[in-house]
Amino acid sequence: MFSLIGSIQQEELTILNIYGPNAGAPRYIRQVLNDLQKDLDSHTIIVGDFNTPLSILDRSTRQKINKDIQGLNSDLEQANLIDIYRTLHPKSTEYTFFSAPHHTYSKTDHIIGSKALLNKCKTTEIITNSLSDRSAIKLELRIQKTDPEPHSFIKTEQLALEC
């Protein structure tokens, strides 16, 4: 796991990158979330390859979500965390991974954040890569900065994250 802690124009931001193992990913991610619970706040974004879909739409086969993934989703909900991409694109069938042996697509890369962070999200999209079995997922944030002069306009800056 990699973490980046800092601020952008006086806005605190913590970015955690998680890579889930190929086997047992939902249980691993649940344990990581449990270990980090006290450090997660409305300024935290969790990104990475979870190696597991979080919803039925995250698989081209529309395979049901198993109990381990249901448990992970329950933990995310209890921590007041959401899949930002899925929240902004509730019906999207874009994917971040292609399995050549199975001829299936899935979205196993995720950007997770608090519901409070959602109003700072400008856009999120999946960027297809035709040279790889992986595609990037991108999030652009609105970071507002006020000019110290009276009667000034609010300026919006952008931060783009790709995993």
OpenMM code with the backbone's topology and positions (N, CA, C; nanometers):
from openmm import Vec3, app, unit

residues = "MET PHE SER LEU ILE GLY SER ILE GLN GLN GLU GLU LEU THR ILE LEU ASN ILE TYR GLY PRO ASN ALA GLY ALA PRO ARG TYR ILE ARG GLN VAL LEU ASN ASP LEU GLN LYS ASP LEU ASP SER HIS THR ILE ILE VAL GLY ASP PHE ASN THR PRO LEU SER ILE LEU ASP ARG SER THR ARG GLN LYS ILE ASN LYS ASP ILE GLN GLY LEU ASN SER ASP LEU GLU GLN ALA ASN LEU ILE ASP ILE TYR ARG THR LEU HIS PRO LYS SER THR GLU TYR THR PHE PHE SER ALA PRO HIS HIS THR TYR SER LYS THR ASP HIS ILE ILE GLY SER LYS ALA LEU LEU ASN LYS CYS LYS THR THR GLU ILE ILE THR ASN SER LEU SER ASP ARG SER ALA ILE LYS LEU GLU LEU ARG ILE GLN LYS THR ASP PRO GLU PRO HIS SER PHE ILE LYS THR GLU GLN LEU ALA LEU GLU CYS".split()
positions = [
    Vec3(0.0850, -0.1166, 0.0000),
    Vec3(0.0000, 0.0000, 0.0000),
    Vec3(0.0901, 0.1236, 0.0000),
    Vec3(0.0486, 0.2211, -0.0754),
    Vec3(0.1200, 0.3472, -0.0874),
    Vec3(0.0262, 0.4579, -0.0413),
    Vec3(0.0780, 0.5549, 0.0325),
    Vec3(-0.0061, 0.6681, 0.0721),
    Vec3(0.0659, 0.7992, 0.0428),
    Vec3(-0.0156, 0.8974, 0.0071),
    Vec3(0.0323, 1.0317, -0.0207),
    Vec3(-0.0548, 1.1254, 0.0621),
    Vec3(0.0086, 1.2002, 0.1514),
    Vec3(-0.0642, 1.2899, 0.2407),
    Vec3(-0.0130, 1.4309, 0.2172),
    Vec3(-0.1064, 1.5227, 0.1977),
    Vec3(-0.0651, 1.6604, 0.1756),
    Vec3(-0.1848, 1.7511, 0.1593),
    Vec3(-0.1609, 1.8640, 0.0971),
    Vec3(-0.2702, 1.9575, 0.0722),
    Vec3(-0.2491, 2.0219, -0.0637),
    Vec3(-0.3596, 2.0578, -0.1246),
    Vec3(-0.3582, 2.1295, -0.2505),
    Vec3(-0.4362, 2.2573, -0.2270),
    Vec3(-0.3686, 2.3692, -0.2330),
    Vec3(-0.4272, 2.5001, -0.2099),
    Vec3(-0.5116, 2.5023, -0.0823),
    Vec3(-0.4497, 2.4664, 0.0259),
    Vec3(-0.5066, 2.4636, 0.1605),
    Vec3(-0.6184, 2.3608, 0.1783),
    Vec3(-0.6350, 2.2700, 0.0850),
    Vec3(-0.7327, 2.1614, 0.0984),
    Vec3(-0.6556, 2.0339, 0.1309),
    Vec3(-0.6824, 1.9770, 0.2491),
    Vec3(-0.6166, 1.8525, 0.2864),
    Vec3(-0.6605, 1.7412, 0.1929),
    Vec3(-0.5684, 1.6489, 0.1633),
    Vec3(-0.5995, 1.5359, 0.0785),
    Vec3(-0.5060, 1.4204, 0.1118),
    Vec3(-0.5634, 1.3043, 0.1310),
    Vec3(-0.4860, 1.1830, 0.1512),
    Vec3(-0.5253, 1.0856, 0.0420),
    Vec3(-0.4274, 1.0339, -0.0304),
    Vec3(-0.4524, 0.9364, -0.1352),
    Vec3(-0.3854, 0.8066, -0.0939),
    Vec3(-0.4649, 0.7013, -0.0848),
    Vec3(-0.4132, 0.5686, -0.0519),
    Vec3(-0.4259, 0.4808, -0.1748),
    Vec3(-0.3196, 0.4139, -0.2125),
    Vec3(-0.3232, 0.3216, -0.3246),
    Vec3(-0.3160, 0.1802, -0.2696),
    Vec3(-0.4130, 0.0992, -0.3076),
    Vec3(-0.4202, -0.0393, -0.2601),
    Vec3(-0.4162, -0.1329, -0.3797),
    Vec3(-0.3403, -0.2389, -0.3684),
    Vec3(-0.3413, -0.3455, -0.4679),
    Vec3(-0.3892, -0.4722, -0.3992),
    Vec3(-0.5015, -0.5235, -0.4432),
    Vec3(-0.5555, -0.6467, -0.3864),
    Vec3(-0.4934, -0.7684, -0.4523),
    Vec3(-0.4676, -0.8733, -0.3769),
    Vec3(-0.4088, -0.9944, -0.4353),
    Vec3(-0.5090, -1.0641, -0.5287),
    Vec3(-0.4571, -1.1467, -0.6183),
    Vec3(-0.5445, -1.2173, -0.7122),
    Vec3(-0.6411, -1.3119, -0.6423),
    Vec3(-0.6001, -1.3706, -0.5329),
    Vec3(-0.6871, -1.4617, -0.4574),
    Vec3(-0.7202, -1.3985, -0.3222),
    Vec3(-0.8460, -1.4003, -0.2854),
    Vec3(-0.8866, -1.3480, -0.1554),
    Vec3(-0.8893, -1.1967, -0.1469),
    Vec3(-0.9041, -1.1299, -0.2604),
    Vec3(-0.8986, -0.9832, -0.2623),
    Vec3(-1.0028, -0.9169, -0.1720),
    Vec3(-1.1307, -0.9576, -0.1754),
    Vec3(-1.2286, -0.8880, -0.0896),
    Vec3(-1.1927, -0.8946, 0.0589),
    Vec3(-1.1467, -1.0099, 0.1056),
    Vec3(-1.1083, -1.0226, 0.2467),
    Vec3(-0.9864, -0.9366, 0.2785),
    Vec3(-0.8915, -0.9315, 0.1855),
    Vec3(-0.7728, -0.8492, 0.2045),
    Vec3(-0.8107, -0.7011, 0.2131),
    Vec3(-0.8926, -0.6538, 0.1209),
    Vec3(-0.9341, -0.5132, 0.1196),
    Vec3(-1.0121, -0.4811, 0.2473),
    Vec3(-1.0975, -0.5741, 0.2915),
    Vec3(-1.1718, -0.5532, 0.4167),
    Vec3(-1.0762, -0.5367, 0.5340),
    Vec3(-0.9722, -0.6180, 0.5391),
    Vec3(-0.8750, -0.6093, 0.6484),
    Vec3(-0.8006, -0.4766, 0.6433),
    Vec3(-0.7609, -0.4332, 0.5233),
    Vec3(-0.6918, -0.3049, 0.5085),
    Vec3(-0.7830, -0.1917, 0.5560),
    Vec3(-0.9091, -0.1934, 0.5133),
    Vec3(-1.0043, -0.0901, 0.5570),
    Vec3(-1.0209, -0.0904, 0.7084),
    Vec3(-1.0279, -0.2093, 0.7665),
    Vec3(-1.0405, -0.2213, 0.9121),
    Vec3(-0.9173, -0.1626, 0.9814),
    Vec3(-0.7989, -0.1924, 0.9290),
    Vec3(-0.6751, -0.1412, 0.9872),
    Vec3(-0.6654, 0.0111, 0.9755),
    Vec3(-0.7231, 0.0666, 0.8689),
    Vec3(-0.7136, 0.2107, 0.8433),
    Vec3(-0.8319, 0.2904, 0.8972),
    Vec3(-0.9300, 0.2232, 0.9518),
    Vec3(-1.0564, 0.2864, 0.9893),
    Vec3(-1.0383, 0.4183, 1.0643),
    Vec3(-0.9507, 0.4227, 1.1609),
    Vec3(-0.9337, 0.5444, 1.2414),
    Vec3(-0.8674, 0.6575, 1.1632),
    Vec3(-0.8006, 0.6247, 1.0506),
    Vec3(-0.7310, 0.7261, 0.9717),
    Vec3(-0.8126, 0.7761, 0.8525),
    Vec3(-0.9255, 0.7129, 0.8248),
    Vec3(-1.0069, 0.7527, 0.7103),
    Vec3(-1.0946, 0.8706, 0.7478),
    Vec3(-1.0983, 0.9714, 0.6598),
    Vec3(-1.1858, 1.0863, 0.6832),
    Vec3(-1.2382, 1.1365, 0.5491),
    Vec3(-1.3051, 1.2493, 0.5504),
    Vec3(-1.3675, 1.3015, 0.4288),
    Vec3(-1.2659, 1.3549, 0.3278),
    Vec3(-1.1385, 1.3550, 0.3645),
    Vec3(-1.0331, 1.4017, 0.2745),
    Vec3(-0.9517, 1.2848, 0.2182),
    Vec3(-0.9995, 1.1630, 0.2373),
    Vec3(-0.9253, 1.0440, 0.1956),
    Vec3(-0.9849, 0.9852, 0.0687),
    Vec3(-0.8979, 0.9557, -0.0266),
    Vec3(-0.9369, 0.8869, -0.1493),
    Vec3(-0.8562, 0.7581, -0.1546),
    Vec3(-0.9247, 0.6473, -0.1755),
    Vec3(-0.8590, 0.5171, -0.1878),
    Vec3(-0.8686, 0.4764, -0.3341),
    Vec3(-0.7540, 0.4539, -0.3963),
    Vec3(-0.7503, 0.4167, -0.5374),
    Vec3(-0.6732, 0.2865, -0.5529),
    Vec3(-0.6975, 0.2183, -0.6628),
    Vec3(-0.6134, 0.1042, -0.6927),
    Vec3(-0.6859, -0.0111, -0.7565),
    Vec3(-0.6069, -0.1147, -0.7813),
    Vec3(-0.6573, -0.2388, -0.8381),
    Vec3(-0.6977, -0.3289, -0.7225),
    Vec3(-0.8264, -0.3350, -0.6971),
    Vec3(-0.8780, -0.4179, -0.5878),
    Vec3(-0.8822, -0.5648, -0.6281),
    Vec3(-0.8659, -0.5930, -0.7572),
    Vec3(-0.8754, -0.7287, -0.8100),
    Vec3(-1.0092, -0.7936, -0.7781),
    Vec3(-1.1118, -0.7112, -0.7653),
    Vec3(-1.2469, -0.7621, -0.7434),
    Vec3(-1.3473, -0.6572, -0.7890),
    Vec3(-1.4562, -0.7007, -0.8509),
    Vec3(-1.5632, -0.6065, -0.8846),
    Vec3(-1.6426, -0.5746, -0.7582),
    Vec3(-1.7091, -0.4597, -0.7565),
    Vec3(-1.7891, -0.4231, -0.6394),
    Vec3(-1.9395, -0.4309, -0.6667),
    Vec3(-1.9777, -0.4365, -0.7948),
    Vec3(-2.1203, -0.4457, -0.8277),
    Vec3(-2.1397, -0.5407, -0.9444),
    Vec3(-2.2625, -0.5796, -0.9662),
    Vec3(-2.2949, -0.6706, -1.0760),
    Vec3(-2.2614, -0.6081, -1.2113),
    Vec3(-2.2682, -0.4757, -1.2208),
    Vec3(-2.2342, -0.4065, -1.3453),
    Vec3(-2.0841, -0.4052, -1.3727),
    Vec3(-2.0048, -0.4418, -1.2738),
    Vec3(-1.8594, -0.4412, -1.2890),
    Vec3(-1.8067, -0.5654, -1.3604),
    Vec3(-1.8958, -0.6517, -1.4075),
    Vec3(-1.8557, -0.7712, -1.4828),
    Vec3(-1.9389, -0.7806, -1.6099),
    Vec3(-1.8751, -0.8130, -1.7203),
    Vec3(-1.9492, -0.8270, -1.8457),
    Vec3(-2.0425, -0.9469, -1.8410),
    Vec3(-2.0153, -1.0435, -1.7576),
    Vec3(-2.1004, -1.1635, -1.7471),
    Vec3(-2.2207, -1.1434, -1.6548),
    Vec3(-2.2258, -1.0280, -1.5844),
    Vec3(-2.3325, -0.9972, -1.4878),
    Vec3(-2.3442, -1.1057, -1.3806),
    Vec3(-2.2311, -1.1665, -1.3489),
    Vec3(-2.2251, -1.2690, -1.2454),
    Vec3(-2.2644, -1.2094, -1.1112),
    Vec3(-2.3350, -1.2848, -1.0308),
    Vec3(-2.3771, -1.2359, -0.8997),
    Vec3(-2.2561, -1.2039, -0.8122),
    Vec3(-2.2789, -1.1129, -0.7197),
    Vec3(-2.1748, -1.0742, -0.6250),
    Vec3(-2.1740, -1.1771, -0.5107),
    Vec3(-2.0564, -1.2320, -0.4803),
    Vec3(-2.0487, -1.3339, -0.3755),
    Vec3(-2.0495, -1.2715, -0.2352),
    Vec3(-2.0527, -1.3566, -0.1345),
    Vec3(-2.0641, -1.3095, 0.0045),
    Vec3(-1.9439, -1.2274, 0.0494),
    Vec3(-1.8242, -1.2612, 0.0007),
    Vec3(-1.7052, -1.1832, 0.0375),
    Vec3(-1.7155, -1.0402, -0.0147),
    Vec3(-1.7636, -1.0247, -0.1389),
    Vec3(-1.7794, -0.8909, -0.1963),
    Vec3(-1.8944, -0.8178, -0.1279),
    Vec3(-2.0014, -0.8894, -0.0952),
    Vec3(-2.1111, -0.8277, -0.0202),
    Vec3(-2.0613, -0.7757, 0.1141),
    Vec3(-1.9753, -0.8525, 0.1800),
    Vec3(-1.9155, -0.8087, 0.3067),
    Vec3(-1.8295, -0.6853, 0.2892),
    Vec3(-1.7506, -0.6816, 0.1808),
    Vec3(-1.6681, -0.5649, 0.1516),
    Vec3(-1.7562, -0.4428, 0.1278),
    Vec3(-1.8618, -0.4576, 0.0487),
    Vec3(-1.9536, -0.3468, 0.0242),
    Vec3(-2.0201, -0.2993, 0.1528),
    Vec3(-2.0530, -0.3914, 0.2403),
    Vec3(-2.1121, -0.3564, 0.3699),
    Vec3(-2.0124, -0.2763, 0.4539),
    Vec3(-1.8864, -0.3188, 0.4542),
    Vec3(-1.7826, -0.2455, 0.5279),
    Vec3(-1.7634, -0.1055, 0.4716),
    Vec3(-1.7658, -0.0933, 0.3388),
    Vec3(-1.7527, 0.0385, 0.2759),
    Vec3(-1.8685, 0.1286, 0.3176),
    Vec3(-1.9880, 0.0734, 0.3150),
    Vec3(-2.1065, 0.1508, 0.3535),
    Vec3(-2.0997, 0.1935, 0.4998),
    Vec3(-2.0586, 0.1037, 0.5875),
    Vec3(-2.0472, 0.1363, 0.7300),
    Vec3(-1.9414, 0.2441, 0.7551),
    Vec3(-1.8388, 0.2470, 0.6701),
    Vec3(-1.7336, 0.3486, 0.6832),
    Vec3(-1.7716, 0.4775, 0.6104),
    Vec3(-1.8940, 0.4814, 0.5570),
    Vec3(-1.9437, 0.5988, 0.4833),
    Vec3(-1.8601, 0.6258, 0.3583),
    Vec3(-1.8140, 0.5169, 0.2948),
    Vec3(-1.7347, 0.5260, 0.1726),
    Vec3(-1.8156, 0.4771, 0.0537),
    Vec3(-1.7909, 0.5380, -0.0625),
    Vec3(-1.8626, 0.5004, -0.1837),
    Vec3(-1.7643, 0.4785, -0.2981),
    Vec3(-1.8084, 0.4008, -0.3961),
    Vec3(-1.7356, 0.3857, -0.5215),
    Vec3(-1.7714, 0.5093, -0.6038),
    Vec3(-1.6792, 0.6038, -0.6129),
    Vec3(-1.7078, 0.7326, -0.6768),
    Vec3(-1.7451, 0.7142, -0.8238),
    Vec3(-1.6712, 0.6296, -0.8956),
    Vec3(-1.7035, 0.6076, -1.0361),
    Vec3(-1.8460, 0.5535, -1.0508),
    Vec3(-1.8798, 0.4511, -0.9746),
    Vec3(-2.0123, 0.3881, -0.9862),
    Vec3(-2.1224, 0.4850, -0.9442),
    Vec3(-2.0963, 0.5692, -0.8464),
    Vec3(-2.1953, 0.6681, -0.8025),
    Vec3(-2.2225, 0.7696, -0.9133),
    Vec3(-2.1173, 0.8129, -0.9819),
    Vec3(-2.1338, 0.9101, -1.0897),
    Vec3(-2.1795, 0.8471, -1.2213),
    Vec3(-2.1578, 0.7172, -1.2356),
    Vec3(-2.1966, 0.6438, -1.3568),
    Vec3(-2.2731, 0.5172, -1.3156),
    Vec3(-2.3938, 0.5316, -1.2634),
    Vec3(-2.4646, 0.4167, -1.2058),
    Vec3(-2.5033, 0.3065, -1.3044),
    Vec3(-2.5051, 0.3353, -1.4337),
    Vec3(-2.5449, 0.2339, -1.5323),
    Vec3(-2.4341, 0.1994, -1.6307),
    Vec3(-2.3159, 0.2532, -1.6092),
    Vec3(-2.2053, 0.2338, -1.7024),
    Vec3(-2.1594, 0.0887, -1.7072),
    Vec3(-2.1242, 0.0464, -1.8263),
    Vec3(-2.0666, -0.0870, -1.8442),
    Vec3(-1.9287, -0.0757, -1.9084),
    Vec3(-1.8502, 0.0185, -1.8598),
    Vec3(-1.7110, 0.0298, -1.9008),
    Vec3(-1.6258, -0.0479, -1.8009),
    Vec3(-1.5147, -0.1004, -1.8479),
    Vec3(-1.4354, -0.1899, -1.7654),
    Vec3(-1.2881, -0.1493, -1.7646),
    Vec3(-1.2153, -0.1972, -1.6637),
    Vec3(-1.0729, -0.1655, -1.6518),
    Vec3(-0.9825, -0.2865, -1.6761),
    Vec3(-1.0420, -0.4052, -1.6953),
    Vec3(-0.9614, -0.5259, -1.7132),
    Vec3(-1.0274, -0.6193, -1.8133),
    Vec3(-0.9458, -0.6761, -1.9031),
    Vec3(-0.9929, -0.7771, -1.9977),
    Vec3(-0.9184, -0.9064, -1.9710),
    Vec3(-0.9935, -1.0144, -1.9486),
    Vec3(-0.9339, -1.1457, -1.9279),
    Vec3(-0.9394, -1.2214, -2.0601),
    Vec3(-0.8245, -1.2332, -2.1258),
    Vec3(-0.8189, -1.3026, -2.2546),
    Vec3(-0.8591, -1.4503, -2.2435),
    Vec3(-0.8115, -1.5238, -2.1410),
    Vec3(-0.8500, -1.6650, -2.1326),
    Vec3(-1.0019, -1.6863, -2.1169),
    Vec3(-1.0668, -1.5943, -2.0469),
    Vec3(-1.2111, -1.6088, -2.0217),
    Vec3(-1.2964, -1.5254, -2.1177),
    Vec3(-1.2328, -1.4384, -2.1941),
    Vec3(-1.3027, -1.3464, -2.2859),
    Vec3(-1.4086, -1.2652, -2.2117),
    Vec3(-1.3700, -1.2119, -2.0965),
    Vec3(-1.4618, -1.1314, -2.0157),
    Vec3(-1.3954, -0.9996, -1.9778),
    Vec3(-1.4796, -0.9048, -1.9478),
    Vec3(-1.4348, -0.7734, -1.9020),
    Vec3(-1.4837, -0.7526, -1.7594),
    Vec3(-1.4071, -0.6756, -1.6815),
    Vec3(-1.4516, -0.6420, -1.5464),
    Vec3(-1.3912, -0.5080, -1.5046),
    Vec3(-1.4535, -0.4471, -1.4061),
    Vec3(-1.4006, -0.3237, -1.3458),
    Vec3(-1.3501, -0.3619, -1.2080),
    Vec3(-1.2198, -0.3808, -1.1990),
    Vec3(-1.1578, -0.4199, -1.0727),
    Vec3(-1.0751, -0.3065, -1.0126),
    Vec3(-1.0592, -0.1995, -1.0877),
    Vec3(-0.9901, -0.0802, -1.0387),
    Vec3(-1.0970, 0.0163, -0.9890),
    Vec3(-1.0733, 0.0739, -0.8732),
    Vec3(-1.1770, 0.1566, -0.8110),
    Vec3(-1.1178, 0.2838, -0.7510),
    Vec3(-1.2044, 0.3827, -0.7399),
    Vec3(-1.1741, 0.5056, -0.6671),
    Vec3(-1.2823, 0.5180, -0.5608),
    Vec3(-1.2414, 0.5061, -0.4358),
    Vec3(-1.3334, 0.5050, -0.3222),
    Vec3(-1.3101, 0.6314, -0.2401),
    Vec3(-1.4182, 0.6913, -0.1952),
    Vec3(-1.4063, 0.8104, -0.1120),
    Vec3(-1.5313, 0.8302, -0.0299),
    Vec3(-1.5283, 0.9281, 0.0561),
    Vec3(-1.6442, 0.9562, 0.1408),
    Vec3(-1.7542, 1.0225, 0.0588),
    Vec3(-1.8767, 1.0087, 0.1065),
    Vec3(-1.9889, 1.0752, 0.0411),
    Vec3(-1.9685, 1.2266, 0.0426),
    Vec3(-1.9042, 1.2774, 0.1461),
    Vec3(-1.8769, 1.4210, 0.1573),
    Vec3(-1.7813, 1.4686, 0.0487),
    Vec3(-1.6968, 1.3804, 0.0001),
    Vec3(-1.6002, 1.4154, -0.1040),
    Vec3(-1.6660, 1.4260, -0.2414),
    Vec3(-1.7821, 1.3670, -0.2565),
    Vec3(-1.8486, 1.3602, -0.3863),
    Vec3(-1.8711, 1.4979, -0.4488),
    Vec3(-1.9026, 1.5976, -0.3668),
    Vec3(-1.9276, 1.7311, -0.4231),
    Vec3(-1.7999, 1.7972, -0.4758),
    Vec3(-1.6834, 1.7394, -0.4472),
    Vec3(-1.5567, 1.7925, -0.4997),
    Vec3(-1.5139, 1.7205, -0.6273),
    Vec3(-1.5913, 1.6201, -0.6676),
    Vec3(-1.5566, 1.5432, -0.7870),
    Vec3(-1.6110, 1.6125, -0.9108),
    Vec3(-1.5219, 1.6458, -1.0008),
    Vec3(-1.5634, 1.7106, -1.1246),
    Vec3(-1.6045, 1.6065, -1.2271),
    Vec3(-1.5156, 1.5147, -1.2605),
    Vec3(-1.5452, 1.4067, -1.3543),
    Vec3(-1.4678, 1.2821, -1.3145),
    Vec3(-1.5155, 1.1706, -1.3628),
    Vec3(-1.4423, 1.0459, -1.3514),
    Vec3(-1.4699, 0.9667, -1.4783),
    Vec3(-1.3669, 0.8993, -1.5271),
    Vec3(-1.3835, 0.8237, -1.6503),
    Vec3(-1.2824, 0.7098, -1.6563),
    Vec3(-1.3143, 0.6135, -1.7412),
    Vec3(-1.2218, 0.5042, -1.7680),
    Vec3(-1.1540, 0.5355, -1.9003),
    Vec3(-1.0221, 0.5293, -1.9000),
    Vec3(-0.9434, 0.5608, -2.0184),
    Vec3(-0.8929, 0.4290, -2.0773),
    Vec3(-0.9496, 0.3914, -2.1898),
    Vec3(-0.9182, 0.2641, -2.2534),
    Vec3(-0.7756, 0.2644, -2.3065),
    Vec3(-0.7086, 0.1516, -2.2880),
    Vec3(-0.5726, 0.1330, -2.3373),
    Vec3(-0.5728, 0.0106, -2.4281),
    Vec3(-0.5616, 0.0316, -2.5564),
    Vec3(-0.5689, -0.0799, -2.6516),
    Vec3(-0.4410, -0.1644, -2.6535),
    Vec3(-0.3351, -0.1193, -2.5891),
    Vec3(-0.2090, -0.1934, -2.5876),
    Vec3(-0.1933, -0.2826, -2.4647),
    Vec3(-0.2932, -0.2835, -2.3779),
    Vec3(-0.2828, -0.3580, -2.2523),
    Vec3(-0.4174, -0.4218, -2.2190),
    Vec3(-0.4151, -0.5162, -2.1274),
    Vec3(-0.5414, -0.5735, -2.0781),
    Vec3(-0.6003, -0.4867, -1.9670),
    Vec3(-0.5329, -0.3786, -1.9325),
    Vec3(-0.5761, -0.2853, -1.8275),
    Vec3(-0.6080, -0.1487, -1.8858),
    Vec3(-0.7057, -0.0833, -1.8267),
    Vec3(-0.7382, 0.0551, -1.8591),
    Vec3(-0.7305, 0.1363, -1.7310),
    Vec3(-0.7034, 0.2643, -1.7458),
    Vec3(-0.6912, 0.3534, -1.6295),
    Vec3(-0.8288, 0.4063, -1.5906),
    Vec3(-0.8424, 0.4392, -1.4655),
    Vec3(-0.9617, 0.5081, -1.4173),
    Vec3(-0.9145, 0.6435, -1.3644),
    Vec3(-0.9828, 0.7483, -1.4051),
    Vec3(-0.9366, 0.8840, -1.3780),
    Vec3(-1.0428, 0.9609, -1.3003),
    Vec3(-0.9968, 1.0415, -1.2059),
    Vec3(-1.0843, 1.1281, -1.1272),
    Vec3(-1.0280, 1.2696, -1.1325),
    Vec3(-1.1125, 1.3651, -1.1657),
    Vec3(-1.0741, 1.5055, -1.1583),
    Vec3(-1.1519, 1.5685, -1.0439),
    Vec3(-1.0788, 1.6373, -0.9577),
    Vec3(-1.1391, 1.7027, -0.8422),
    Vec3(-1.1466, 1.8525, -0.8628),
    Vec3(-1.2482, 1.9119, -0.8036),
    Vec3(-1.2564, 2.0577, -0.7952),
    Vec3(-1.1935, 2.0966, -0.6617),
    Vec3(-1.0903, 2.1737, -0.6674),
    Vec3(-1.0298, 2.2274, -0.5456),
    Vec3(-1.0522, 2.3779, -0.5532),
    Vec3(-1.1364, 2.4283, -0.4660),
    Vec3(-1.1711, 2.5699, -0.4732),
    Vec3(-1.0737, 2.6536, -0.3931),
    Vec3(-1.0422, 2.7659, -0.4519),
    Vec3(-0.9503, 2.8598, -0.3888),
    Vec3(-1.0145, 2.9976, -0.3976),
    Vec3(-1.0210, 3.0634, -0.2861),
    Vec3(-1.0758, 3.1991, -0.2884),
    Vec3(-0.9622, 3.2988, -0.2891),
    Vec3(-0.9785, 3.4011, -0.3661),
    Vec3(-0.8805, 3.5090, -0.3758),
    Vec3(-0.8975, 3.5958, -0.2514),
    Vec3(-0.7891, 3.6368, -0.1858),
    Vec3(-0.8029, 3.7152, -0.0631),
    Vec3(-0.8625, 3.8542, -0.0850),
    Vec3(-0.8697, 3.9021, -0.2089),
    Vec3(-0.9256, 4.0343, -0.2341),
    Vec3(-1.0778, 4.0304, -0.2240),
    Vec3(-1.1389, 4.1354, -0.1706),
    Vec3(-1.2845, 4.1381, -0.1623),
    Vec3(-1.3460, 4.1382, -0.3018),
    Vec3(-1.4687, 4.0843, -0.3122),
    Vec3(-1.5447, 4.0787, -0.4368),
    Vec3(-1.4719, 3.9995, -0.5453),
    Vec3(-1.3965, 3.9002, -0.5066),
    Vec3(-1.3246, 3.8205, -0.6048),
    Vec3(-1.4090, 3.7001, -0.6469),
    Vec3(-1.3701, 3.6383, -0.7552),
    Vec3(-1.4358, 3.5179, -0.8029),
    Vec3(-1.3678, 3.3968, -0.7399),
    Vec3(-1.4411, 3.2873, -0.7317),
    Vec3(-1.3821, 3.1616, -0.6845),
    Vec3(-1.3146, 3.0953, -0.8033),
    Vec3(-1.1918, 3.0550, -0.7838),
    Vec3(-1.1172, 2.9871, -0.8889),
    Vec3(-1.1226, 2.8374, -0.8629),
    Vec3(-1.1325, 2.7607, -0.9674),
    Vec3(-1.1372, 2.6155, -0.9543),
    Vec3(-1.0108, 2.5560, -1.0142),
    Vec3(-0.9443, 2.4741, -0.9377),
    Vec3(-0.8264, 2.4024, -0.9840),
    Vec3(-0.8653, 2.2565, -1.0009),
    Vec3(-0.7867, 2.1825, -1.0751),
    Vec3(-0.8170, 2.0428, -1.0988),
    Vec3(-0.7010, 1.9538, -1.0544),
    Vec3(-0.7381, 1.8383, -1.0050),
    Vec3(-0.6412, 1.7346, -0.9727),
    Vec3(-0.6891, 1.6100, -1.0436),
    Vec3(-0.6052, 1.5498, -1.1211),
    Vec3(-0.6429, 1.4274, -1.1917),
    Vec3(-0.5676, 1.3103, -1.1316),
    Vec3(-0.6407, 1.2049, -1.0991),
    Vec3(-0.5815, 1.0822, -1.0457),
    Vec3(-0.6081, 0.9704, -1.1432),
    Vec3(-0.5093, 0.8926, -1.1717),
    Vec3(-0.5287, 0.7763, -1.2557),
    Vec3(-0.4681, 0.6573, -1.1849),
    Vec3(-0.5393, 0.5473, -1.1901),
    Vec3(-0.4831, 0.4248, -1.1323),
    Vec3(-0.5006, 0.3115, -1.2296),
] * unit.nanometer
topology = app.Topology()
chain = topology.addChain("A")
for resn in residues:
    res = topology.addResidue(resn, chain)
    for name in ("N", "CA", "C"):
        topology.addAtom(name, app.Element.getBySymbol(name[0]), res)
